[in-house]
Amino acid sequence: MGDASNVRHDTIVVPETMSPAQVRALAERKAQAQVGDDDMVAFLHLRGSRPVGGEHGTEVEWRYSYQVIPPGGPAADTAD
């Protein structure tokens, strides 16, 4: 997954009815909000989940990791 110093890990708690695709989209938005404005989130990977209690029924905590690409990093270089 690239340079380990740029890899971050986090969790997100969602209703158990959310699909993995919905969880991934929400995790991507959360990750992007936590990095610098010019940084890019790449290679987000859902790593597993576990049920947790919640106010509105059963919720699930998902673990995920992602790489932060700084401005001008390899994933940002798309010019021909």
mmCIF file of the N, C-alpha and C atoms, coordinates in Angstrom:
data_MODEL
# 
_entry.id   MODEL 
# 
loop_
_atom_site.group_PDB 
_atom_site.id 
_atom_site.type_symbol 
_atom_site.label_atom_id 
_atom_site.label_alt_id 
_atom_site.label_comp_id 
_atom_site.label_asym_id 
_atom_site.label_entity_id 
_atom_site.label_seq_id 
_atom_site.pdbx_PDB_ins_code 
_atom_site.Cartn_x 
_atom_site.Cartn_y 
_atom_site.Cartn_z 
_atom_site.occupancy 
_atom_site.B_iso_or_equiv 
_atom_site.pdbx_formal_charge 
_atom_site.auth_seq_id 
_atom_site.auth_comp_id 
_atom_site.auth_asym_id 
_atom_site.auth_atom_id 
_atom_site.pdbx_PDB_model_num 
ATOM 1   N N  . MET A 1 1  ? 0.824   -1.188 0.000   1.00 0.00 ? 1  MET A N  1 
ATOM 2   C CA . MET A 1 1  ? 0.000   0.000  0.000   1.00 0.00 ? 1  MET A CA 1 
ATOM 3   C C  . MET A 1 1  ? 0.867   1.251  0.000   1.00 0.00 ? 1  MET A C  1 
ATOM 4   N N  . GLY A 1 2  ? 2.052   1.226  -0.473  1.00 0.00 ? 2  GLY A N  1 
ATOM 5   C CA . GLY A 1 2  ? 2.848   2.433  -0.579  1.00 0.00 ? 2  GLY A CA 1 
ATOM 6   C C  . GLY A 1 2  ? 3.650   2.702  0.672   1.00 0.00 ? 2  GLY A C  1 
ATOM 7   N N  . ASP A 1 3  ? 4.140   3.920  0.813   1.00 0.00 ? 3  ASP A N  1 
ATOM 8   C CA . ASP A 1 3  ? 4.962   4.355  1.926   1.00 0.00 ? 3  ASP A CA 1 
ATOM 9   C C  . ASP A 1 3  ? 4.182   4.232  3.230   1.00 0.00 ? 3  ASP A C  1 
ATOM 10  N N  . ALA A 1 4  ? 4.702   3.410  4.143   1.00 0.00 ? 4  ALA A N  1 
ATOM 11  C CA . ALA A 1 4  ? 3.990   3.147  5.396   1.00 0.00 ? 4  ALA A CA 1 
ATOM 12  C C  . ALA A 1 4  ? 3.792   4.407  6.228   1.00 0.00 ? 4  ALA A C  1 
ATOM 13  N N  . SER A 1 5  ? 4.663   5.410  6.068   1.00 0.00 ? 5  SER A N  1 
ATOM 14  C CA . SER A 1 5  ? 4.508   6.633  6.852   1.00 0.00 ? 5  SER A CA 1 
ATOM 15  C C  . SER A 1 5  ? 3.273   7.423  6.428   1.00 0.00 ? 5  SER A C  1 
ATOM 16  N N  . ASN A 1 6  ? 2.763   7.149  5.246   1.00 0.00 ? 6  ASN A N  1 
ATOM 17  C CA . ASN A 1 6  ? 1.575   7.847  4.757   1.00 0.00 ? 6  ASN A CA 1 
ATOM 18  C C  . ASN A 1 6  ? 0.309   7.018  4.909   1.00 0.00 ? 6  ASN A C  1 
ATOM 19  N N  . VAL A 1 7  ? 0.403   5.854  5.548   1.00 0.00 ? 7  VAL A N  1 
ATOM 20  C CA . VAL A 1 7  ? -0.761  4.990  5.732   1.00 0.00 ? 7  VAL A CA 1 
ATOM 21  C C  . VAL A 1 7  ? -1.395  5.303  7.079   1.00 0.00 ? 7  VAL A C  1 
ATOM 22  N N  . ARG A 1 8  ? -2.689  5.525  7.057   1.00 0.00 ? 8  ARG A N  1 
ATOM 23  C CA . ARG A 1 8  ? -3.431  5.819  8.286   1.00 0.00 ? 8  ARG A CA 1 
ATOM 24  C C  . ARG A 1 8  ? -4.505  4.761  8.496   1.00 0.00 ? 8  ARG A C  1 
ATOM 25  N N  . HIS A 1 9  ? -4.901  4.607  9.753   1.00 0.00 ? 9  HIS A N  1 
ATOM 26  C CA . HIS A 1 9  ? -5.926  3.640  10.140  1.00 0.00 ? 9  HIS A CA 1 
ATOM 27  C C  . HIS A 1 9  ? -6.992  4.379  10.938  1.00 0.00 ? 9  HIS A C  1 
ATOM 28  N N  . ASP A 1 10 ? -8.240  3.969  10.759  1.00 0.00 ? 10 ASP A N  1 
ATOM 29  C CA . ASP A 1 10 ? -9.333  4.628  11.474  1.00 0.00 ? 10 ASP A CA 1 
ATOM 30  C C  . ASP A 1 10 ? -10.498 3.653  11.580  1.00 0.00 ? 10 ASP A C  1 
ATOM 31  N N  . THR A 1 11 ? -11.536 4.079  12.281  1.00 0.00 ? 11 THR A N  1 
ATOM 32  C CA . THR A 1 11 ? -12.768 3.294  12.389  1.00 0.00 ? 11 THR A CA 1 
ATOM 33  C C  . THR A 1 11 ? -13.949 4.208  12.119  1.00 0.00 ? 11 THR A C  1 
ATOM 34  N N  . ILE A 1 12 ? -15.056 3.572  11.770  1.00 0.00 ? 12 ILE A N  1 
ATOM 35  C CA . ILE A 1 12 ? -16.299 4.307  11.547  1.00 0.00 ? 12 ILE A CA 1 
ATOM 36  C C  . ILE A 1 12 ? -17.445 3.413  12.016  1.00 0.00 ? 12 ILE A C  1 
ATOM 37  N N  . VAL A 1 13 ? -18.415 3.989  12.708  1.00 0.00 ? 13 VAL A N  1 
ATOM 38  C CA . VAL A 1 13 ? -19.573 3.236  13.202  1.00 0.00 ? 13 VAL A CA 1 
ATOM 39  C C  . VAL A 1 13 ? -20.780 3.614  12.358  1.00 0.00 ? 13 VAL A C  1 
ATOM 40  N N  . VAL A 1 14 ? -21.445 2.587  11.828  1.00 0.00 ? 14 VAL A N  1 
ATOM 41  C CA . VAL A 1 14 ? -22.576 2.795  10.925  1.00 0.00 ? 14 VAL A CA 1 
ATOM 42  C C  . VAL A 1 14 ? -23.700 1.828  11.285  1.00 0.00 ? 14 VAL A C  1 
ATOM 43  N N  . PRO A 1 15 ? -24.929 2.103  10.829  1.00 0.00 ? 15 PRO A N  1 
ATOM 44  C CA . PRO A 1 15 ? -26.022 1.145  11.028  1.00 0.00 ? 15 PRO A CA 1 
ATOM 45  C C  . PRO A 1 15 ? -25.701 -0.179 10.326  1.00 0.00 ? 15 PRO A C  1 
ATOM 46  N N  . GLU A 1 16 ? -26.152 -1.282 10.911  1.00 0.00 ? 16 GLU A N  1 
ATOM 47  C CA . GLU A 1 16 ? -25.851 -2.594 10.335  1.00 0.00 ? 16 GLU A CA 1 
ATOM 48  C C  . GLU A 1 16 ? -26.474 -2.787 8.953   1.00 0.00 ? 16 GLU A C  1 
ATOM 49  N N  . THR A 1 17 ? -27.428 -1.947 8.590   1.00 0.00 ? 17 THR A N  1 
ATOM 50  C CA . THR A 1 17 ? -28.097 -2.089 7.294   1.00 0.00 ? 17 THR A CA 1 
ATOM 51  C C  . THR A 1 17 ? -27.285 -1.517 6.135   1.00 0.00 ? 17 THR A C  1 
ATOM 52  N N  . MET A 1 18 ? -26.200 -0.801 6.427   1.00 0.00 ? 18 MET A N  1 
ATOM 53  C CA . MET A 1 18 ? -25.392 -0.223 5.345   1.00 0.00 ? 18 MET A CA 1 
ATOM 54  C C  . MET A 1 18 ? -24.578 -1.308 4.649   1.00 0.00 ? 18 MET A C  1 
ATOM 55  N N  . SER A 1 19 ? -24.525 -1.227 3.330   1.00 0.00 ? 19 SER A N  1 
ATOM 56  C CA . SER A 1 19 ? -23.728 -2.173 2.549   1.00 0.00 ? 19 SER A CA 1 
ATOM 57  C C  . SER A 1 19 ? -22.252 -1.790 2.635   1.00 0.00 ? 19 SER A C  1 
ATOM 58  N N  . PRO A 1 20 ? -21.345 -2.729 2.347   1.00 0.00 ? 20 PRO A N  1 
ATOM 59  C CA . PRO A 1 20 ? -19.919 -2.385 2.319   1.00 0.00 ? 20 PRO A CA 1 
ATOM 60  C C  . PRO A 1 20 ? -19.599 -1.235 1.361   1.00 0.00 ? 20 PRO A C  1 
ATOM 61  N N  . ALA A 1 21 ? -20.296 -1.151 0.245   1.00 0.00 ? 21 ALA A N  1 
ATOM 62  C CA . ALA A 1 21 ? -20.059 -0.054 -0.702  1.00 0.00 ? 21 ALA A CA 1 
ATOM 63  C C  . ALA A 1 21 ? -20.435 1.289  -0.074  1.00 0.00 ? 21 ALA A C  1 
ATOM 64  N N  . GLN A 1 22 ? -21.539 1.323  0.678   1.00 0.00 ? 22 GLN A N  1 
ATOM 65  C CA . GLN A 1 22 ? -21.945 2.554  1.355   1.00 0.00 ? 22 GLN A CA 1 
ATOM 66  C C  . GLN A 1 22 ? -20.957 2.914  2.465   1.00 0.00 ? 22 GLN A C  1 
ATOM 67  N N  . VAL A 1 23 ? -20.492 1.900  3.186   1.00 0.00 ? 23 VAL A N  1 
ATOM 68  C CA . VAL A 1 23 ? -19.514 2.130  4.254   1.00 0.00 ? 23 VAL A CA 1 
ATOM 69  C C  . VAL A 1 23 ? -18.228 2.694  3.659   1.00 0.00 ? 23 VAL A C  1 
ATOM 70  N N  . ARG A 1 24 ? -17.788 2.122  2.547   1.00 0.00 ? 24 ARG A N  1 
ATOM 71  C CA . ARG A 1 24 ? -16.561 2.579  1.892   1.00 0.00 ? 24 ARG A CA 1 
ATOM 72  C C  . ARG A 1 24 ? -16.689 4.050  1.472   1.00 0.00 ? 24 ARG A C  1 
ATOM 73  N N  . ALA A 1 25 ? -17.823 4.415  0.879   1.00 0.00 ? 25 ALA A N  1 
ATOM 74  C CA . ALA A 1 25 ? -18.031 5.800  0.443   1.00 0.00 ? 25 ALA A CA 1 
ATOM 75  C C  . ALA A 1 25 ? -18.008 6.752  1.639   1.00 0.00 ? 25 ALA A C  1 
ATOM 76  N N  . LEU A 1 26 ? -18.645 6.357  2.731   1.00 0.00 ? 26 LEU A N  1 
ATOM 77  C CA . LEU A 1 26 ? -18.661 7.191  3.930   1.00 0.00 ? 26 LEU A CA 1 
ATOM 78  C C  . LEU A 1 26 ? -17.259 7.295  4.538   1.00 0.00 ? 26 LEU A C  1 
ATOM 79  N N  . ALA A 1 27 ? -16.532 6.185  4.567   1.00 0.00 ? 27 ALA A N  1 
ATOM 80  C CA . ALA A 1 27 ? -15.165 6.188  5.096   1.00 0.00 ? 27 ALA A CA 1 
ATOM 81  C C  . ALA A 1 27 ? -14.257 7.075  4.249   1.00 0.00 ? 27 ALA A C  1 
ATOM 82  N N  . GLU A 1 28 ? -14.442 7.056  2.927   1.00 0.00 ? 28 GLU A N  1 
ATOM 83  C CA . GLU A 1 28 ? -13.643 7.921  2.051   1.00 0.00 ? 28 GLU A CA 1 
ATOM 84  C C  . GLU A 1 28 ? -13.902 9.394  2.361   1.00 0.00 ? 28 GLU A C  1 
ATOM 85  N N  . ARG A 1 29 ? -15.162 9.746  2.580   1.00 0.00 ? 29 ARG A N  1 
ATOM 86  C CA . ARG A 1 29 ? -15.484 11.138 2.918   1.00 0.00 ? 29 ARG A CA 1 
ATOM 87  C C  . ARG A 1 29 ? -14.879 11.528 4.273   1.00 0.00 ? 29 ARG A C  1 
ATOM 88  N N  . LYS A 1 30 ? -14.973 10.620 5.247   1.00 0.00 ? 30 LYS A N  1 
ATOM 89  C CA . LYS A 1 30 ? -14.404 10.902 6.568   1.00 0.00 ? 30 LYS A CA 1 
ATOM 90  C C  . LYS A 1 30 ? -12.888 11.056 6.472   1.00 0.00 ? 30 LYS A C  1 
ATOM 91  N N  . ALA A 1 31 ? -12.246 10.165 5.737   1.00 0.00 ? 31 ALA A N  1 
ATOM 92  C CA . ALA A 1 31 ? -10.790 10.230 5.587   1.00 0.00 ? 31 ALA A CA 1 
ATOM 93  C C  . ALA A 1 31 ? -10.369 11.525 4.909   1.00 0.00 ? 31 ALA A C  1 
ATOM 94  N N  . GLN A 1 32 ? -11.059 11.908 3.847   1.00 0.00 ? 32 GLN A N  1 
ATOM 95  C CA . GLN A 1 32 ? -10.700 13.127 3.125   1.00 0.00 ? 32 GLN A CA 1 
ATOM 96  C C  . GLN A 1 32 ? -10.856 14.352 4.021   1.00 0.00 ? 32 GLN A C  1 
ATOM 97  N N  . ALA A 1 33 ? -11.853 14.323 4.907   1.00 0.00 ? 33 ALA A N  1 
ATOM 98  C CA . ALA A 1 33 ? -12.062 15.444 5.825   1.00 0.00 ? 33 ALA A CA 1 
ATOM 99  C C  . ALA A 1 33 ? -10.941 15.543 6.862   1.00 0.00 ? 33 ALA A C  1 
ATOM 100 N N  . GLN A 1 34 ? -10.224 14.441 7.100   1.00 0.00 ? 34 GLN A N  1 
ATOM 101 C CA . GLN A 1 34 ? -9.180  14.428 8.126   1.00 0.00 ? 34 GLN A CA 1 
ATOM 102 C C  . GLN A 1 34 ? -7.793  14.741 7.581   1.00 0.00 ? 34 GLN A C  1 
ATOM 103 N N  . VAL A 1 35 ? -7.627  14.801 6.268   1.00 0.00 ? 35 VAL A N  1 
ATOM 104 C CA . VAL A 1 35 ? -6.316  15.120 5.699   1.00 0.00 ? 35 VAL A CA 1 
ATOM 105 C C  . VAL A 1 35 ? -6.305  16.574 5.240   1.00 0.00 ? 35 VAL A C  1 
ATOM 106 N N  . GLY A 1 36 ? -5.149  17.069 4.883   1.00 0.00 ? 36 GLY A N  1 
ATOM 107 C CA . GLY A 1 36 ? -5.032  18.448 4.424   1.00 0.00 ? 36 GLY A CA 1 
ATOM 108 C C  . GLY A 1 36 ? -5.844  18.696 3.169   1.00 0.00 ? 36 GLY A C  1 
ATOM 109 N N  . ASP A 1 37 ? -6.185  19.959 2.953   1.00 0.00 ? 37 ASP A N  1 
ATOM 110 C CA . ASP A 1 37 ? -7.010  20.328 1.801   1.00 0.00 ? 37 ASP A CA 1 
ATOM 111 C C  . ASP A 1 37 ? -6.388  19.909 0.478   1.00 0.00 ? 37 ASP A C  1 
ATOM 112 N N  . ASP A 1 38 ? -5.063  19.942 0.391   1.00 0.00 ? 38 ASP A N  1 
ATOM 113 C CA . ASP A 1 38 ? -4.394  19.603 -0.862  1.00 0.00 ? 38 ASP A CA 1 
ATOM 114 C C  . ASP A 1 38 ? -4.017  18.131 -0.950  1.00 0.00 ? 38 ASP A C  1 
ATOM 115 N N  . ASP A 1 39 ? -4.130  17.393 0.152   1.00 0.00 ? 39 ASP A N  1 
ATOM 116 C CA . ASP A 1 39 ? -3.790  15.973 0.149   1.00 0.00 ? 39 ASP A CA 1 
ATOM 117 C C  . ASP A 1 39 ? -4.926  15.154 -0.446  1.00 0.00 ? 39 ASP A C  1 
ATOM 118 N N  . MET A 1 40 ? -4.582  13.972 -0.927  1.00 0.00 ? 40 MET A N  1 
ATOM 119 C CA . MET A 1 40 ? -5.572  13.098 -1.539  1.00 0.00 ? 40 MET A CA 1 
ATOM 120 C C  . MET A 1 40 ? -5.578  11.755 -0.807  1.00 0.00 ? 40 MET A C  1 
ATOM 121 N N  . VAL A 1 41 ? -6.755  11.196 -0.608  1.00 0.00 ? 41 VAL A N  1 
ATOM 122 C CA . VAL A 1 41 ? -6.902  9.873  -0.012  1.00 0.00 ? 41 VAL A CA 1 
ATOM 123 C C  . VAL A 1 41 ? -6.898  8.847  -1.139  1.00 0.00 ? 41 VAL A C  1 
ATOM 124 N N  . ALA A 1 42 ? -6.091  7.801  -0.976  1.00 0.00 ? 42 ALA A N  1 
ATOM 125 C CA . ALA A 1 42 ? -6.011  6.762  -2.003  1.00 0.00 ? 42 ALA A CA 1 
ATOM 126 C C  . ALA A 1 42 ? -5.961  5.389  -1.341  1.00 0.00 ? 42 ALA A C  1 
ATOM 127 N N  . PHE A 1 43 ? -6.330  4.387  -2.091  1.00 0.00 ? 43 PHE A N  1 
ATOM 128 C CA . PHE A 1 43 ? -6.204  2.985  -1.680  1.00 0.00 ? 43 PHE A CA 1 
ATOM 129 C C  . PHE A 1 43 ? -6.908  2.686  -0.363  1.00 0.00 ? 43 PHE A C  1 
ATOM 130 N N  . LEU A 1 44 ? -8.128  3.204  -0.187  1.00 0.00 ? 44 LEU A N  1 
ATOM 131 C CA . LEU A 1 44 ? -8.876  2.922  1.032   1.00 0.00 ? 44 LEU A CA 1 
ATOM 132 C C  . LEU A 1 44 ? -9.284  1.454  1.030   1.00 0.00 ? 44 LEU A C  1 
ATOM 133 N N  . HIS A 1 45 ? -9.051  0.788  2.157   1.00 0.00 ? 45 HIS A N  1 
ATOM 134 C CA . HIS A 1 45 ? -9.334  -0.642 2.270   1.00 0.00 ? 45 HIS A CA 1 
ATOM 135 C C  . HIS A 1 45 ? -10.110 -0.905 3.555   1.00 0.00 ? 45 HIS A C  1 
ATOM 136 N N  . LEU A 1 46 ? -11.308 -1.467 3.425   1.00 0.00 ? 46 LEU A N  1 
ATOM 137 C CA . LEU A 1 46 ? -12.074 -1.891 4.604   1.00 0.00 ? 46 LEU A CA 1 
ATOM 138 C C  . LEU A 1 46 ? -11.395 -3.133 5.160   1.00 0.00 ? 46 LEU A C  1 
ATOM 139 N N  . ARG A 1 47 ? -11.089 -3.135 6.449   1.00 0.00 ? 47 ARG A N  1 
ATOM 140 C CA . ARG A 1 47 ? -10.293 -4.203 7.030   1.00 0.00 ? 47 ARG A CA 1 
ATOM 141 C C  . ARG A 1 47 ? -11.100 -5.162 7.901   1.00 0.00 ? 47 ARG A C  1 
ATOM 142 N N  . GLY A 1 48 ? -12.350 -4.889 8.141   1.00 0.00 ? 48 GLY A N  1 
ATOM 143 C CA . GLY A 1 48 ? -13.151 -5.785 8.954   1.00 0.00 ? 48 GLY A CA 1 
ATOM 144 C C  . GLY A 1 48 ? -14.142 -5.009 9.793   1.00 0.00 ? 48 GLY A C  1 
ATOM 145 N N  . SER A 1 49 ? -15.081 -5.738 10.372  1.00 0.00 ? 49 SER A N  1 
ATOM 146 C CA . SER A 1 49 ? -16.119 -5.079 11.155  1.00 0.00 ? 49 SER A CA 1 
ATOM 147 C C  . SER A 1 49 ? -16.479 -5.929 12.358  1.00 0.00 ? 49 SER A C  1 
ATOM 148 N N  . ARG A 1 50 ? -17.133 -5.267 13.319  1.00 0.00 ? 50 ARG A N  1 
ATOM 149 C CA . ARG A 1 50 ? -17.647 -5.976 14.492  1.00 0.00 ? 50 ARG A CA 1 
ATOM 150 C C  . ARG A 1 50 ? -18.895 -5.260 14.967  1.00 0.00 ? 50 ARG A C  1 
ATOM 151 N N  . PRO A 1 51 ? -19.867 -6.003 15.472  1.00 0.00 ? 51 PRO A N  1 
ATOM 152 C CA . PRO A 1 51 ? -21.089 -5.366 15.969  1.00 0.00 ? 51 PRO A CA 1 
ATOM 153 C C  . PRO A 1 51 ? -20.799 -4.592 17.256  1.00 0.00 ? 51 PRO A C  1 
ATOM 154 N N  . VAL A 1 52 ? -21.448 -3.455 17.379  1.00 0.00 ? 52 VAL A N  1 
ATOM 155 C CA . VAL A 1 52 ? -21.359 -2.647 18.600  1.00 0.00 ? 52 VAL A CA 1 
ATOM 156 C C  . VAL A 1 52 ? -22.761 -2.176 18.939  1.00 0.00 ? 52 VAL A C  1 
ATOM 157 N N  . GLY A 1 53 ? -23.000 -1.844 20.184  1.00 0.00 ? 53 GLY A N  1 
ATOM 158 C CA . GLY A 1 53 ? -24.310 -1.337 20.577  1.00 0.00 ? 53 GLY A CA 1 
ATOM 159 C C  . GLY A 1 53 ? -24.533 0.052  20.017  1.00 0.00 ? 53 GLY A C  1 
ATOM 160 N N  . GLY A 1 54 ? -25.777 0.419  19.892  1.00 0.00 ? 54 GLY A N  1 
ATOM 161 C CA . GLY A 1 54 ? -26.089 1.746  19.388  1.00 0.00 ? 54 GLY A CA 1 
ATOM 162 C C  . GLY A 1 54 ? -27.428 2.217  19.904  1.00 0.00 ? 54 GLY A C  1 
ATOM 163 N N  . GLU A 1 55 ? -27.666 3.511  19.804  1.00 0.00 ? 55 GLU A N  1 
ATOM 164 C CA . GLU A 1 55 ? -28.928 4.082  20.267  1.00 0.00 ? 55 GLU A CA 1 
ATOM 165 C C  . GLU A 1 55 ? -30.110 3.583  19.454  1.00 0.00 ? 55 GLU A C  1 
ATOM 166 N N  . HIS A 1 56 ? -29.902 3.418  18.163  1.00 0.00 ? 56 HIS A N  1 
ATOM 167 C CA . HIS A 1 56 ? -31.009 3.099  17.253  1.00 0.00 ? 56 HIS A CA 1 
ATOM 168 C C  . HIS A 1 56 ? -30.919 1.665  16.749  1.00 0.00 ? 56 HIS A C  1 
ATOM 169 N N  . GLY A 1 57 ? -30.624 0.735  17.631  1.00 0.00 ? 57 GLY A N  1 
ATOM 170 C CA . GLY A 1 57 ? -30.495 -0.647 17.206  1.00 0.00 ? 57 GLY A CA 1 
ATOM 171 C C  . GLY A 1 57 ? -29.037 -1.021 17.045  1.00 0.00 ? 57 GLY A C  1 
ATOM 172 N N  . THR A 1 58 ? -28.821 -2.092 16.354  1.00 0.00 ? 58 THR A N  1 
ATOM 173 C CA . THR A 1 58 ? -27.466 -2.601 16.209  1.00 0.00 ? 58 THR A CA 1 
ATOM 174 C C  . THR A 1 58 ? -26.675 -1.779 15.206  1.00 0.00 ? 58 THR A C  1 
ATOM 175 N N  . GLU A 1 59 ? -25.461 -1.444 15.591  1.00 0.00 ? 59 GLU A N  1 
ATOM 176 C CA . GLU A 1 59 ? -24.550 -0.733 14.703  1.00 0.00 ? 59 GLU A CA 1 
ATOM 177 C C  . GLU A 1 59 ? -23.290 -1.571 14.538  1.00 0.00 ? 59 GLU A C  1 
ATOM 178 N N  . VAL A 1 60 ? -22.519 -1.231 13.517  1.00 0.00 ? 60 VAL A N  1 
ATOM 179 C CA . VAL A 1 60 ? -21.316 -1.982 13.196  1.00 0.00 ? 60 VAL A CA 1 
ATOM 180 C C  . VAL A 1 60 ? -20.141 -1.014 13.139  1.00 0.00 ? 60 VAL A C  1 
ATOM 181 N N  . GLU A 1 61 ? -19.036 -1.408 13.764  1.00 0.00 ? 61 GLU A N  1 
ATOM 182 C CA . GLU A 1 61 ? -17.808 -0.622 13.672  1.00 0.00 ? 61 GLU A CA 1 
ATOM 183 C C  . GLU A 1 61 ? -16.906 -1.260 12.617  1.00 0.00 ? 61 GLU A C  1 
ATOM 184 N N  . TRP A 1 62 ? -16.563 -0.485 11.599  1.00 0.00 ? 62 TRP A N  1 
ATOM 185 C CA . TRP A 1 62 ? -15.663 -0.938 10.535  1.00 0.00 ? 62 TRP A CA 1 
ATOM 186 C C  . TRP A 1 62 ? -14.282 -0.337 10.764  1.00 0.00 ? 62 TRP A C  1 
ATOM 187 N N  . ARG A 1 63 ? -13.248 -1.148 10.573  1.00 0.00 ? 63 ARG A N  1 
ATOM 188 C CA . ARG A 1 63 ? -11.871 -0.663 10.567  1.00 0.00 ? 63 ARG A CA 1 
ATOM 189 C C  . ARG A 1 63 ? -11.467 -0.468 9.114   1.00 0.00 ? 63 ARG A C  1 
ATOM 190 N N  . TYR A 1 64 ? -10.688 0.563  8.850   1.00 0.00 ? 64 TYR A N  1 
ATOM 191 C CA . TYR A 1 64 ? -10.208 0.775  7.491   1.00 0.00 ? 64 TYR A CA 1 
ATOM 192 C C  . TYR A 1 64 ? -8.850  1.453  7.518   1.00 0.00 ? 64 TYR A C  1 
ATOM 193 N N  . SER A 1 65 ? -8.151  1.336  6.413   1.00 0.00 ? 65 SER A N  1 
ATOM 194 C CA . SER A 1 65 ? -6.867  2.010  6.261   1.00 0.00 ? 65 SER A CA 1 
ATOM 195 C C  . SER A 1 65 ? -6.850  2.692  4.903   1.00 0.00 ? 65 SER A C  1 
ATOM 196 N N  . TYR A 1 66 ? -5.997  3.699  4.795   1.00 0.00 ? 66 TYR A N  1 
ATOM 197 C CA . TYR A 1 66 ? -5.886  4.432  3.539   1.00 0.00 ? 66 TYR A CA 1 
ATOM 198 C C  . TYR A 1 66 ? -4.523  5.100  3.474   1.00 0.00 ? 66 TYR A C  1 
ATOM 199 N N  . GLN A 1 67 ? -4.129  5.448  2.268   1.00 0.00 ? 67 GLN A N  1 
ATOM 200 C CA . GLN A 1 67 ? -2.865  6.143  2.064   1.00 0.00 ? 67 GLN A CA 1 
ATOM 201 C C  . GLN A 1 67 ? -3.148  7.605  1.775   1.00 0.00 ? 67 GLN A C  1 
ATOM 202 N N  . VAL A 1 68 ? -2.333  8.482  2.343   1.00 0.00 ? 68 VAL A N  1 
ATOM 203 C CA . VAL A 1 68 ? -2.439  9.917  2.088   1.00 0.00 ? 68 VAL A CA 1 
ATOM 204 C C  . VAL A 1 68 ? -1.383  10.283 1.052   1.00 0.00 ? 68 VAL A C  1 
ATOM 205 N N  . ILE A 1 69 ? -1.828  10.858 -0.061  1.00 0.00 ? 69 ILE A N  1 
ATOM 206 C CA . ILE A 1 69 ? -0.929  11.290 -1.125  1.00 0.00 ? 69 ILE A CA 1 
ATOM 207 C C  . ILE A 1 69 ? -0.791  12.811 -1.026  1.00 0.00 ? 69 ILE A C  1 
ATOM 208 N N  . PRO A 1 70 ? 0.416   13.314 -0.759  1.00 0.00 ? 70 PRO A N  1 
ATOM 209 C CA . PRO A 1 70 ? 0.598   14.766 -0.684  1.00 0.00 ? 70 PRO A CA 1 
ATOM 210 C C  . PRO A 1 70 ? 0.512   15.408 -2.063  1.00 0.00 ? 70 PRO A C  1 
ATOM 211 N N  . PRO A 1 71 ? 0.346   16.720 -2.118  1.00 0.00 ? 71 PRO A N  1 
ATOM 212 C CA . PRO A 1 71 ? 0.294   17.400 -3.421  1.00 0.00 ? 71 PRO A CA 1 
ATOM 213 C C  . PRO A 1 71 ? 1.546   17.072 -4.236  1.00 0.00 ? 71 PRO A C  1 
ATOM 214 N N  . GLY A 1 72 ? 1.340   16.764 -5.508  1.00 0.00 ? 72 GLY A N  1 
ATOM 215 C CA . GLY A 1 72 ? 2.464   16.420 -6.373  1.00 0.00 ? 72 GLY A CA 1 
ATOM 216 C C  . GLY A 1 72 ? 2.960   15.007 -6.191  1.00 0.00 ? 72 GLY A C  1 
ATOM 217 N N  . GLY A 1 73 ? 2.262   14.212 -5.358  1.00 0.00 ? 73 GLY A N  1 
ATOM 218 C CA . GLY A 1 73 ? 2.656   12.826 -5.135  1.00 0.00 ? 73 GLY A CA 1 
ATOM 219 C C  . GLY A 1 73 ? 2.389   11.980 -6.362  1.00 0.00 ? 73 GLY A C  1 
ATOM 220 N N  . PRO A 1 74 ? 2.794   10.713 -6.346  1.00 0.00 ? 74 PRO A N  1 
ATOM 221 C CA . PRO A 1 74 ? 2.687   9.852  -7.531  1.00 0.00 ? 74 PRO A CA 1 
ATOM 222 C C  . PRO A 1 74 ? 1.275   9.684  -8.070  1.00 0.00 ? 74 PRO A C  1 
ATOM 223 N N  . ALA A 1 75 ? 0.269   9.602  -7.197  1.00 0.00 ? 75 ALA A N  1 
ATOM 224 C CA . ALA A 1 75 ? -1.102  9.413  -7.682  1.00 0.00 ? 75 ALA A CA 1 
ATOM 225 C C  . ALA A 1 75 ? -1.669  10.696 -8.274  1.00 0.00 ? 75 ALA A C  1 
ATOM 226 N N  . ALA A 1 76 ? -1.082  11.843 -7.916  1.00 0.00 ? 76 ALA A N  1 
ATOM 227 C CA . ALA A 1 76 ? -1.583  13.120 -8.422  1.00 0.00 ? 76 ALA A CA 1 
ATOM 228 C C  . ALA A 1 76 ? -1.010  13.452 -9.793  1.00 0.00 ? 76 ALA A C  1 
ATOM 229 N N  . ASP A 1 77 ? 0.033   12.736 -10.215 1.00 0.00 ? 77 ASP A N  1 
ATOM 230 C CA . ASP A 1 77 ? 0.701   13.019 -11.489 1.00 0.00 ? 77 ASP A CA 1 
ATOM 231 C C  . ASP A 1 77 ? -0.023  12.302 -12.615 1.00 0.00 ? 77 ASP A C  1 
ATOM 232 N N  . THR A 1 78 ? -1.012  12.963 -13.200 1.00 0.00 ? 78 THR A N  1 
ATOM 233 C CA . THR A 1 78 ? -1.809  12.345 -14.264 1.00 0.00 ? 78 THR A CA 1 
ATOM 234 C C  . THR A 1 78 ? -1.596  13.027 -15.598 1.00 0.00 ? 78 THR A C  1 
ATOM 235 N N  . ALA A 1 79 ? -0.706  14.019 -15.659 1.00 0.00 ? 79 ALA A N  1 
ATOM 236 C CA . ALA A 1 79 ? -0.459  14.734 -16.928 1.00 0.00 ? 79 ALA A CA 1 
ATOM 237 C C  . ALA A 1 79 ? 0.338   13.854 -17.881 1.00 0.00 ? 79 ALA A C  1 
ATOM 238 N N  . ASP A 1 80 ? 0.052   13.980 -19.166 1.00 0.00 ? 80 ASP A N  1 
ATOM 239 C CA . ASP A 1 80 ? 0.801   13.214 -20.172 1.00 0.00 ? 80 ASP A CA 1 
ATOM 240 C C  . ASP A 1 80 ? 1.966   14.007 -20.685 1.00 0.00 ? 80 ASP A C  1 
# 
